[in-house]
Amino acid sequence: MSVSSGAAVITSVAQVDRAALTFLYEHPQWFAAIFAELERRKFPFEKIFIPDHFYEVGPQKPSFKVLFNRMSPSANSRQHGSGIFHTLAYLEHLQLQGVRVINGAKAFRYEISKAGQASLLKSLGLRFLPSRIIHSSHQAVAAAEGLRYPIIVKANTGGSGKGITRFNAKAELAAAVAAGQLDLGNDSVALVQEFIPARGGFITRVETLGGKYLYAIKVHLTGETFDLCPADICQTSTGQSLENACAVEASKAGLKVEGYEAPAKVTSDIERIVRAAGIDVGGIEYIVDDRDGNIYYYDINALSNFVADAPRVIGFNPVENLADYLQDEVRRAG
């Protein structure tokens, strides 16, 4: 059983029955482009709005063929955090019944665990940020021993830069611990990591679709935010405003972005990462350490938003590629 509110979302199980494709989502604006593209193609789909969703563990199998998981780990910042682990349970429920879930339970487990992401990168033999995993704020100072300051404390379950704090010295970290200021997030687990100075002042984000490289962008940093969601970045690297950007979080107006062709080795590494994580549609971020010139992978995203005004930035509209992929997945699901 599923219920939702608003004209654009489902209101009954019967409505879901009419479409083979269903979106499970939480953010009110991020997916407007793919919804509009499918509507333009007259390809039927339905929506399940996570804050209003519940389901029955009963005899009836869902009638939709494909569910596309679009739940965000940053939902807690929008008072929707209770849906995070609910989503994981629901994805597992569907997959046990044989439903095709795009970005299913395995992918979502990595999405909501930065600790799991670091372990995955280590298992693949790829460089990752030196990390210590804690479950209580009083462990943070001891966990940082041996790491180079500045360090960051990062909530295990987070998104859009939420729950990340930088500390330039041990005394700063100790004071924050004493004041009870560390945010360990929904599951009371956090990572203590070295802060990597970015060579060239940018990070690179590579988007994948169906386990394959789609495009890459450089995101030029301001030092003011850890929130680098590409859909909310408002300027090209030359300072041109991006159409329809900043509608979600205008605080990131200072960030700039440009299209980029990732090196073949990086492309190969990233395709290995998404395959190992079970991610069908996702984005991986990496940074080049200005101290040694090495690449470090640091963020694995199963919820990945395409860059705003993509045709101007990367030369094509990836939403059309995504729509093609979703239609093919529905056909394959029979």
Protein Blocks (a to p, Z undefined) as FASTA:
>chain_A
ZZdedjkbcfbfklmmmpmbdcddfbfklmmmmmmmmmmnopacddddfklgccdddfbd
cfbfbdcdfbdfklmmnopmmmmmmmmmmmmmmmmnopacehifklmmmmmomklmmmmm
mmnopacddddddfbfklmmmmmgoiacddddddfbgcehiaiacdfbfklmmmmmmnop
acgbjnopacdddddddehhiacddddeehiafbdcddddehlacbfcfklpcbdfkopa
cehihklmmmlmmpccddddddfklmmmmmmmmmmnopabdcddddddfklopacdfbdc
fbdcddehklmmnopafklmmmmmmmmmmmmnZZ
